[in-house]
Structures are given as C-alpha cells and as structure tokens.
C-alpha cells in the first residue's frame, strides 16, 4: 500500500453517493436510538448545559455523543473560520494523518458515519484499499461532512478568553467569548476544554536560542509559516519529531535553496510506543491503573520517545539539497546582518531563516482561559510522590484528572465546582495514557467523558427525574372489554426521528 496514491478524480456520481450516505447515517441513528427524551432540566434562561471549547474532531465528537444521550443545550465554539477547525488546513504539514486508517474514528459506533464510508463514497473502494493513512486534507473534508450530517452547533471565529468560576457552588460558569462583534459572555453549567495539542500549555521554544532573534528570522512548527517566502532561502531546522521533518519537507517543496536539519539526540528512536498502545482495553482502561503504575509507565514511554514517521523522513530525503545531522545540539544563535548564525556543537552555520521543531510545553499557566482558576487545579505533583529515583518534572506538571477527564481541585472545599470542568486535551496524557484528543484515543475518551458527565447530570437531577416520573400519566389501557367498533387499532406513540429532534431551537451566541 502507498502512503498517498496518485490523485484520482471523484466518481461522476459523487454527490448522489454522499446523499445516499447521509440517508444511511440518519437511518442508522434512528435504528440505534433509544427514542429520545429531553430529560435534563433547563439550568435557566440562556444557560447552557455544556459549552465545548474547540471545534476540531474532539469537540465535534463530544458534541455528537452528548446529543445521542439527549443532552441538547450544548454549544461548540472555535476561533477558526468554518472549515479550518483543528490544524489540518493550517499548521499541519504532513501529507497524511499519522494514525492508521483502520483505527476507529469519531463515528460513535454509527457504522455509516465511519471515515471509511465517507472516503469510499467520495473516491471509491479502490482508492481506500490503496492507502494506509488518510490524506490530511481529506480528513478535514470528512470533518466538515461529519459536522453537517450530525447537525452539531459550532460558532466559528469565536475564542474563549476566560472561564470564571461560578458565584455559588452549583451555579454556572461565566464564559467570556471574543468574536467578530467583540466580547460577549455566556453561562454554562459545564465546560469541556477540547483544545488539542497545545491545550495544556503552548509551544515550547528554547528561549536562549530564539527569543532574542527578530521575529522575521525564526518560526515554530506550530506557527503559521510563509513557505512561499522561503523560496531560495537557506533554512535551518531544529528538532527530531515528525513536525520538524514535515516543515523541512514543505520548505523544500516550496523551493528552499538548502535545508539543514539538526537533532540533539545521537540516535533516532525506531520503535513507536504509541502503536503498541492502540488497542481497545488499553485506551479504555489505562486510567483505571493505580497512580504508581501510571507514572512508571509514562516515564518509560518518554524514555523510549516517539520517532518521526517514516513517510515524513523519506519526504525530506527526496531532495538533494536536504541534510540531516544527529547528535547536533544548537548551543547559541546570533544575528549577523540578515543572517542567523547558529553554533551547532561547536561549528558555525549560517541561515536566512530558522525553525524550531521543539514541541509543546505542559504548563496550565500558559492558557489564558484557565487563568481565573488555574491556581486551584491539582497537578500530579500535588497528588503523587514518586519513589526516589523515579522523579520526573515533566510528568509532575500535568493536571491530575479523574477517569472522566475532570479537573480536580487542590482543595475540594474551596473549589467544589471543579468537577464540572473537563480537560479533553494534551494534559490528559499521564492520567489516560493516550489523550482523548488523539485519534487513537478518541472513541474511548469520548465514551468515558460522556458517560461520566451524563452520570453526574442524572445524579444531580434525580429529584426532577423522579418528579417527571410521578407526573407521567400517558394511558395505554383504554378498555377491559372488547374493542369498540369505532376504535382504530392501538399504535404506540412513534418517537421523533434524529433529525427532527436534534435541535429544539437555534443556540445563539
């Protein structure tokens, strides 16, 4: 199988095939449904049950799963324009996803909604059989189809700038939004942060190497980079991860005169521990291990490290003007006119532009939306003391979550509302093994979070649920005798279809 087969035209009847797939999806949703009941009491005028921060595949999958549990006052907000949610059309530069195509996606056990079914409808079975990984831009297009066919409410070009704690323990959070019309606020009983790879911090940049350089001379793999401007330039890249290779390959494909790529480690890892972890029982139950076993396991994962993808490396070596060096740490950088001068292990190199492929940092204080309560969030350093010799400052900085992705409080009495805040992003790694936002952990993560959230909702509203039961008086028995001549055969009340009941009304920002 190839990584990306030669471009093929879509079948002539592609729109009819996609329409047929839409019908299949709605039929399966009706078939798999319990019948539907708006069972969650309204939290109050203009108060959401759940606000989801982030409209990528994680935020969309969560919103869809909540809708299937009849949690209906849910809103997703995303700072990107429509169609650009997530990194796939912006910061991501790989040709394909890194997750094998056979792993489950965000379909929530609806067979027709699986990525394969969309891909086959879009391009045909032959092309699906020819690929090992789904092309990156096709994944973005699938997510747009997913959003449309499931009817998820997403408000785009709107960022969450702050989530303030409630004024009383059971009250709603005050969420400040920044959108095209300025700042607004919304009230939400629960908030899920589905903010991806940088959701527990931000980009990691060695300050002594980059922060003193002018912004025009350097960038990070997570930044929006002007690759057209790199035509004819000498480019230096630091870092051994897949993103570093992808950015180097993209620069080469845009006509960079020379790309020199450096990695601090003396050897590239060859074994990817993530591939071993991608089976159902691990992603579903790693979080049920005790803390000592979790800690020891994640220390081992970081020790092994994760190699770049083979396809990303081969992509770079397609070009004669690409050079890669192991065991080559950058010791210092300076400007000499318009040139960036880098001391690489004692040898001087000169570039027109340099790129840091140095990953992301886990530091909740870097997230502005968490600022109102970040000091009250418990980290692993607050909950677990490793044995002597097993310490790890990196792991200690991760948030200490529940098995349903909830933040926990350093002092539960001071922040009794903390359990209504969920972290479905990079910071879940130590607690969950594979974070929920990663495609390989998405199905199990969504199931865990939504199961826990609806469990808590049902407990909170047990009095209202019981009152609703006590008031139920829909009669099924009409007569103890023969059926009256004018009485038609009795039919049970038919539940509304998925499409009919999905949105009781439009949610406005």
C-alpha positions as semicolon CSV with decimal commas, in nm:
position;residue;x (nm);y (nm);z (nm)
1;X;0,000;0,000;0,000
2;X;0,119;0,351;-0,074
3;X;0,108;0,648;0,162
4;X;-0,079;0,871;-0,084
5;X;-0,189;0,725;-0,418
6;X;-0,181;0,939;-0,728
7;X;-0,464;1,192;-0,732
8;X;-0,780;1,042;-0,875
9;X;-1,094;1,221;-0,987
10;X;-1,404;1,175;-0,778
11;X;-1,670;0,947;-0,928
12;X;-1,913;1,131;-1,155
13;X;-2,200;1,049;-0,920
14;X;-2,017;1,158;-0,605
15;X;-2,294;1,393;-0,484
16;X;-2,557;1,121;-0,523
17;X;-2,330;0,880;-0,333
18;X;-2,280;1,128;-0,050
19;X;-2,656;1,194;-0,035
20;X;-2,717;0,821;-0,009
21;X;-2,460;0,805;0,273
22;X;-2,640;1,087;0,456
23;X;-2,962;0,888;0,438
24;X;-2,787;0,577;0,568
25;X;-2,641;0,770;0,860
26;X;-2,980;0,911;0,964
27;X;-3,143;0,569;0,926
28;X;-2,876;0,413;1,150
29;X;-2,912;0,691;1,405
30;X;-3,286;0,621;1,424
31;X;-3,222;0,247;1,443
32;X;-2,965;0,278;1,722
33;X;-3,160;0,534;1,922
34;X;-3,347;0,481;2,248
35;X;-3,627;0,709;2,135
36;X;-3,514;1,032;2,283
37;X;-3,622;1,238;2,580
38;X;-3,526;1,593;2,674
39;X;-3,455;1,475;3,026
40;X;-3,212;1,740;3,155
41;X;-3,400;2,017;3,335
42;X;-3,321;2,359;3,193
43;X;-3,045;2,519;3,401
44;X;-3,208;2,859;3,348
45;X;-3,269;3,117;3,082
46;X;-2,975;3,134;2,839
47;X;-2,772;2,885;3,044
48;X;-2,604;2,603;2,852
49;X;-2,577;2,250;2,983
50;X;-2,234;2,219;2,824
51;X;-2,003;2,456;2,640
52;X;-1,723;2,288;2,442
53;X;-1,410;2,491;2,372
54;X;-1,269;2,369;2,041
55;X;-1,445;2,255;1,724
56;X;-1,193;2,008;1,586
57;X;-1,255;1,633;1,570
58;X;-1,252;1,607;1,951
59;X;-1,504;1,885;2,012
60;X;-1,732;1,763;1,735
61;X;-1,721;1,402;1,853
62;X;-1,808;1,508;2,208
63;X;-2,099;1,724;2,093
64;X;-2,238;1,439;1,883
65;X;-2,202;1,188;2,166
66;X;-2,380;1,423;2,408
67;X;-2,662;1,470;2,158
68;X;-2,704;1,095;2,139
69;X;-2,755;1,097;2,516
70;X;-3,015;1,374;2,475
71;X;-2,804;1,645;2,633
72;X;-2,928;1,915;2,400
73;X;-2,826;2,258;2,528
74;X;-2,469;2,220;2,401
75;X;-2,264;2,476;2,214
76;X;-1,923;2,437;2,048
77;X;-1,706;2,744;1,992
78;X;-1,391;2,762;1,782
79;X;-1,164;3,052;1,697
80;X;-1,105;2,937;1,339
81;X;-1,323;3,012;1,035
82;X;-1,560;2,742;0,908
83;X;-1,365;2,456;0,756
84;X;-1,037;2,541;0,928
85;X;-1,109;2,392;1,272
86;X;-0,813;2,196;1,401
87;X;-0,464;2,205;1,245
88;X;-0,535;2,010;0,927
89;X;-0,560;2,301;0,682
90;X;-0,331;2,538;0,871
91;X;-0,036;2,437;1,092
92;X;-0,027;2,069;0,993
93;X;0,212;1,999;0,704
94;X;0,213;1,620;0,687
95;X;0,075;1,464;0,371
96;X;-0,140;1,215;0,562
97;X;-0,264;1,153;0,912
98;X;-0,021;0,960;1,131
99;X;-0,292;0,731;1,268
100;X;-0,351;0,411;1,064
101;X;-0,679;0,422;0,874
102;X;-0,822;0,106;1,034
103;X;-0,848;0,255;1,384
104;X;-1,187;0,377;1,499
105;X;-1,272;0,742;1,445
106;X;-1,534;0,983;1,581
107;X;-1,828;0,779;1,447
108;X;-1,963;0,696;1,797
109;X;-2,045;0,338;1,686
110;X;-2,263;0,454;1,395
111;X;-2,123;0,236;1,112
112;X;-2,223;0,461;0,821
113;X;-2,052;0,757;0,987
114;X;-1,712;0,586;0,992
115;X;-1,437;0,767;0,796
116;X;-1,408;0,470;0,559
117;X;-1,769;0,504;0,447
118;X;-1,725;0,872;0,363
119;X;-1,395;0,804;0,185
120;X;-1,543;0,524;-0,024
121;X;-1,844;0,738;-0,118
122;X;-1,612;1,025;-0,208
123;X;-1,343;0,836;-0,401
124;X;-1,437;0,470;-0,438
125;X;-1,327;0,150;-0,268
126;X;-1,020;0,105;-0,487
127;X;-0,861;0,424;-0,359
128;X;-0,942;0,334;0,004
129;X;-0,773;-0,004;-0,039
130;X;-0,465;0,170;-0,185
131;X;-0,392;0,392;0,115
132;X;-0,253;0,317;0,459
133;X;-0,317;0,661;0,609
134;X;-0,595;0,906;0,526
135;X;-0,467;1,216;0,344
136;X;-0,469;1,518;0,573
137;X;-0,694;1,743;0,363
138;X;-0,940;1,459;0,305
139;X;-0,967;1,428;0,683
140;X;-1,056;1,798;0,704
141;X;-1,325;1,747;0,439
142;X;-1,461;1,444;0,626
143;X;-1,491;1,651;0,943
144;X;-1,697;1,912;0,754
145;X;-1,927;1,634;0,634
146;X;-1,942;1,495;0,990
147;X;-2,041;1,833;1,131
148;X;-2,311;1,884;0,869
149;X;-2,466;1,536;0,884
150;X;-2,478;1,522;1,264
151;X;-2,615;1,877;1,296
152;X;-2,358;1,996;1,551
153;X;-2,385;2,362;1,656
154;X;-2,044;2,527;1,613
155;X;-1,987;2,900;1,641
156;X;-1,674;2,986;1,445
157;X;-1,431;3,278;1,467
158;X;-1,510;3,294;1,838
159;X;-1,246;3,233;2,103
160;X;-1,296;3,161;2,472
161;X;-1,077;3,409;2,656
162;X;-1,181;3,334;3,014
163;X;-1,385;3,087;3,218
164;X;-1,469;3,238;3,556
165;X;-1,582;3,018;3,846
166;X;-1,948;3,032;3,950
167;X;-2,061;3,276;4,216
168;X;-2,211;2,987;4,417
169;X;-2,115;2,617;4,416
170;X;-2,395;2,493;4,189
171;X;-2,413;2,799;3,965
172;X;-2,298;2,835;3,606
173;X;-1,952;2,934;3,489
174;X;-1,918;3,276;3,330
175;X;-1,754;3,226;2,991
176;X;-1,611;3,528;2,810
177;X;-1,612;3,500;2,431
178;X;-1,430;3,712;2,177
179;X;-1,579;3,713;1,829
180;X;-1,640;3,932;1,523
181;X;-1,875;4,155;1,721
182;X;-1,645;4,198;2,019
183;X;-1,672;4,044;2,363
184;X;-1,979;3,863;2,493
185;X;-2,045;3,630;2,784
186;X;-2,230;3,301;2,811
187;X;-2,331;3,098;3,113
188;X;-2,264;2,723;3,115
189;X;-2,311;2,456;3,381
190;X;-2,019;2,257;3,243
191;X;-1,720;2,343;3,024
192;X;-1,512;2,096;2,824
193;X;-1,173;2,216;2,702
194;X;-1,114;2,023;2,378
195;X;-0,818;2,239;2,285
196;X;-0,580;1,988;2,132
197;X;-0,203;1,954;2,143
198;X;-0,142;2,297;2,300
199;X;-0,443;2,272;2,532
200;X;-0,235;2,221;2,847
201;X;0,019;2,492;2,770
202;X;0,168;2,613;2,444
203;X;0,463;2,587;2,211
204;X;0,797;2,503;2,366
205;X;1,073;2,731;2,245
206;X;1,429;2,734;2,390
207;X;1,449;3,100;2,493
208;X;1,829;3,126;2,473
209;X;1,818;3,017;2,108
210;X;1,519;3,200;1,963
211;X;1,366;3,475;2,175
212;X;1,646;3,726;2,115
213;X;1,618;3,686;1,737
214;X;1,389;3,916;1,536
215;X;1,051;3,760;1,461
216;X;1,125;3,783;1,090
217;X;1,416;3,539;1,133
218;X;1,251;3,241;1,300
219;X;0,931;3,042;1,350
220;X;0,797;2,734;1,525
221;X;0,638;2,433;1,359
222;X;0,310;2,524;1,534
223;X;0,314;2,875;1,384
224;X;0,163;2,982;1,055
225;X;0,470;2,998;0,829
226;X;0,511;3,170;0,492
227;X;0,665;2,890;0,288
228;X;0,640;3,084;-0,038
229;X;0,878;3,339;0,113
230;X;1,130;3,058;0,178
231;X;1,196;3,010;-0,193
232;X;1,569;3,047;-0,250
233;X;1,644;3,068;0,125
234;X;1,884;2,870;0,341
235;X;1,671;2,714;0,616
236;X;1,786;2,567;0,946
237;X;1,555;2,328;1,136
238;X;1,597;2,211;1,496
239;X;1,417;1,903;1,630
240;X;1,369;1,534;1,557
241;X;0,991;1,495;1,567
242;X;0,759;1,438;1,274
243;X;0,653;1,803;1,267
244;X;1,014;1,911;1,218
245;X;1,054;1,675;0,921
246;X;0,722;1,787;0,777
247;X;0,816;2,154;0,795
248;X;1,154;2,078;0,638
249;X;0,986;1,885;0,357
250;X;0,734;2,164;0,296
251;X;1,012;2,424;0,276
252;X;1,196;2,207;0,022
253;X;0,881;2,164;-0,184
254;X;0,839;2,543;-0,190
255;X;1,182;2,595;-0,339
256;X;1,413;2,647;-0,042
257;X;1,771;2,661;-0,168
258;X;1,906;2,450;0,117
259;X;1,760;2,288;0,428
260;X;1,987;2,170;0,707
261;X;1,814;1,975;0,983
262;X;1,964;1,904;1,325
263;X;1,868;1,673;1,611
264;X;2,019;1,688;1,959
265;X;1,994;1,314;2,027
266;X;2,267;1,087;1,894
267;X;2,014;0,830;1,773
268;X;1,667;0,847;1,627
269;X;1,416;0,623;1,810
270;X;1,291;0,341;1,589
271;X;1,008;0,191;1,796
272;X;0,688;0,389;1,837
273;X;0,529;0,307;2,176
274;X;0,205;0,469;2,066
275;X;0,144;0,193;1,810
276;X;0,161;-0,070;2,087
277;X;-0,087;0,128;2,296
278;X;-0,353;0,139;2,025
279;X;-0,583;-0,142;2,135
280;X;-0,922;-0,121;2,299
281;X;-0,851;-0,240;2,651
282;X;-0,551;-0,011;2,690
283;X;-0,721;0,309;2,574
284;X;-1,034;0,221;2,772
285;X;-0,875;0,112;3,099
286;X;-0,526;0,258;3,143
287;X;-0,683;0,525;3,361
288;X;-0,803;0,251;3,600
289;X;-0,447;0,161;3,697
290;X;-0,314;0,297;4,025
291;X;-0,104;0,613;4,016
292;X;0,229;0,440;4,070
293;X;0,182;0,216;3,767
294;X;0,064;0,507;3,551
295;X;0,366;0,715;3,650
296;X;0,615;0,437;3,587
297;X;0,458;0,351;3,251
298;X;0,460;0,711;3,126
299;X;0,823;0,756;3,238
300;X;0,909;0,455;3,022
301;X;0,714;0,599;2,726
302;X;0,908;0,925;2,747
303;X;1,235;0,732;2,780
304;X;1,162;0,538;2,461
305;X;1,036;0,854;2,289
306;X;0,846;0,855;1,962
307;X;1,023;0,852;1,624
308;X;0,927;1,065;1,331
309;X;0,704;0,891;1,082
310;X;0,892;0,708;0,810
311;X;0,698;0,887;0,537
312;X;0,798;1,229;0,673
313;X;1,165;1,131;0,671
314;X;1,151;0,990;0,318
315;X;0,973;1,305;0,206
316;X;1,277;1,513;0,303
317;X;1,533;1,279;0,152
318;X;1,360;1,307;-0,186
319;X;1,559;1,632;-0,218
320;X;1,933;1,653;-0,285
321;X;1,955;1,989;-0,105
322;X;1,849;1,838;0,229
323;X;2,093;1,741;0,503
324;X;2,017;1,581;0,839
325;X;2,255;1,553;1,134
326;X;2,218;1,353;1,458
327;X;2,399;1,444;1,779
328;X;2,400;1,810;1,678
329;X;2,271;2,034;1,958
330;X;2,234;2,407;1,897
331;X;2,448;2,588;2,154
332;X;2,379;2,951;2,062
333;X;2,239;3,180;1,794
334;X;2,307;3,540;1,690
335;X;2,233;3,776;1,405
336;X;2,499;3,891;1,163
337;X;2,324;4,138;0,939
338;X;2,032;3,946;0,787
339;X;2,188;3,607;0,859
340;X;2,115;3,382;1,156
341;X;2,440;3,237;1,283
342;X;2,400;2,909;1,474
343;X;2,667;2,736;1,678
344;X;2,590;2,367;1,619
345;X;2,803;2,153;1,851
346;X;3,093;2,397;1,807
347;X;3,059;2,451;1,431
348;X;2,918;2,771;1,280
349;X;2,626;2,752;1,035
350;X;2,455;3,044;0,860
351;X;2,090;3,061;0,757
352;X;1,834;3,305;0,622
353;X;1,561;3,160;0,845
354;X;1,546;2,905;1,128
355;X;1,256;2,690;1,251
356;X;1,209;2,535;1,594
357;X;1,055;2,188;1,589
358;X;1,073;2,170;1,966
359;X;0,725;2,053;2,052
360;X;0,482;2,180;2,313
361;X;0,510;2,251;2,684
362;X;0,267;2,139;2,954
363;X;0,206;2,443;3,175
364;X;-0,155;2,533;3,251
365;X;-0,050;2,889;3,333
366;X;0,011;2,948;2,963
367;X;-0,363;2,910;2,891
368;X;-0,545;3,245;2,934
369;X;-0,890;3,083;2,952
370;X;-0,781;2,890;3,264
371;X;-0,634;3,192;3,444
372;X;-0,933;3,257;3,678
373;X;-0,896;2,915;3,844
374;X;-0,559;2,772;3,740
375;X;-0,411;2,811;4,090
376;X;-0,682;2,580;4,225
377;X;-0,624;2,296;3,975
378;X;-0,443;1,992;4,118
379;X;-0,139;1,871;3,927
380;X;0,027;1,533;3,951
381;X;0,286;1,697;4,174
382;X;0,006;1,773;4,421
383;X;-0,133;1,420;4,430
384;X;0,154;1,177;4,378
385;X;0,504;1,143;4,523
386;X;0,718;0,906;4,316
387;X;0,975;0,677;4,469
388;X;1,330;0,805;4,493
389;X;1,490;0,796;4,150
390;X;1,153;0,794;3,972
391;X;1,100;1,172;3,976
392;X;1,013;1,350;3,652
393;X;0,949;1,724;3,639
394;X;0,767;1,698;3,307
395;X;0,511;1,444;3,429
396;X;0,467;1,636;3,755
397;X;0,331;1,938;3,563
398;X;0,036;1,750;3,408
399;X;-0,311;1,808;3,556
400;X;-0,435;1,530;3,782
401;X;-0,767;1,427;3,625
402;X;-1,049;1,190;3,712
403;X;-1,137;0,892;3,494
404;X;-1,392;1,115;3,320
405;X;-1,135;1,384;3,227
406;X;-1,247;1,621;3,504
407;X;-1,006;1,863;3,662
408;X;-0,959;1,802;4,033
409;X;-0,909;2,072;4,295
410;X;-0,614;2,115;4,526
411;X;-0,871;2,195;4,794
412;X;-1,214;2,048;4,717
413;X;-1,384;2,266;4,979
414;X;-1,251;2,583;4,818
415;X;-1,350;2,479;4,463
416;X;-1,650;2,241;4,482
417;X;-1,736;2,329;4,121
418;X;-1,407;2,196;3,978
419;X;-1,559;1,860;3,877
420;X;-1,775;2,042;3,620
421;X;-1,466;2,141;3,420
422;X;-1,319;1,883;3,178
423;X;-0,978;1,867;3,012
424;X;-1,001;1,671;2,686
425;X;-0,661;1,776;2,556
426;X;-0,287;1,708;2,579
427;X;-0,279;1,737;2,957
428;X;-0,474;1,411;2,995
429;X;-0,173;1,204;2,888
430;X;-0,048;1,089;3,228
431;X;-0,396;1,005;3,357
432;X;-0,523;0,840;3,041
433;X;-0,214;0,700;2,865
434;X;-0,338;0,818;2,527
435;X;-0,503;1,156;2,541
436;X;-0,865;1,180;2,434
437;X;-0,799;1,429;2,156
438;X;-0,556;1,194;1,979
439;X;-0,736;0,996;1,709
440;X;-0,625;0,663;1,857
441;X;-0,773;0,759;2,195
442;X;-1,078;0,947;2,068
443;X;-1,352;0,678;2,078
444;X;-1,266;0,554;2,428
445;X;-1,206;0,906;2,555
446;X;-1,538;1,036;2,427
447;X;-1,718;0,737;2,576
448;X;-1,554;0,787;2,916
449;X;-1,616;1,160;2,934
450;X;-1,975;1,149;2,814
451;X;-2,062;0,851;3,034
452;X;-1,923;1,029;3,339
453;X;-2,085;1,361;3,252
454;X;-2,432;1,215;3,198
455;X;-2,395;1,003;3,513
456;X;-2,326;1,316;3,715
457;X;-2,613;1,503;3,546
458;X;-2,852;1,219;3,627
459;X;-2,744;1,218;3,990
460;X;-2,774;1,594;4,021
461;X;-3,125;1,596;3,880
462;X;-3,260;1,284;4,049
463;X;-3,539;1,482;4,219
464;X;-3,654;1,630;3,888
465;X;-3,632;1,292;3,716
466;X;-3,843;1,137;3,992
467;X;-4,097;1,422;3,975
468;X;-4,124;1,373;3,600
469;X;-4,190;1,003;3,657
470;X;-4,452;1,074;3,923
471;X;-4,633;1,310;3,682
472;X;-4,633;1,059;3,394
473;X;-4,988;0,966;3,302
474;X;-4,988;0,860;2,937
475;X;-5,258;0,592;2,930
476;X;-5,205;0,271;2,736
477;X;-5,506;0,082;2,869
478;X;-5,834;0,205;2,722
479;X;-6,082;-0,073;2,790
480;X;-6,115;-0,404;2,975
481;X;-6,375;-0,522;2,726
482;X;-6,386;-0,579;2,352
483;X;-6,253;-0,306;2,130
484;X;-6,521;-0,051;2,043
485;X;-6,626;-0,057;1,680
486;X;-6,508;0,298;1,624
487;X;-6,169;0,246;1,792
488;X;-5,876;0,201;1,547
489;X;-5,600;-0,047;1,628
490;X;-5,377;0,087;1,905
491;X;-5,037;0,205;1,795
492;X;-4,761;0,306;2,028
493;X;-4,655;0,666;2,003
494;X;-4,377;0,692;1,746
495;X;-4,069;0,879;1,864
496;X;-3,940;1,166;1,657
497;X;-3,652;1,100;1,423
498;X;-3,295;1,203;1,499
499;X;-3,309;1,490;1,251
500;X;-3,644;1,618;1,385
501;X;-3,545;1,644;1,748
502;X;-3,174;1,724;1,730
503;X;-3,217;2,098;1,772
504;X;-3,509;2,225;1,981
505;X;-3,400;2,574;1,881
506;X;-3,103;2,761;1,749
507;X;-2,842;2,843;2,011
508;X;-2,725;3,199;1,971
509;X;-2,404;3,350;2,098
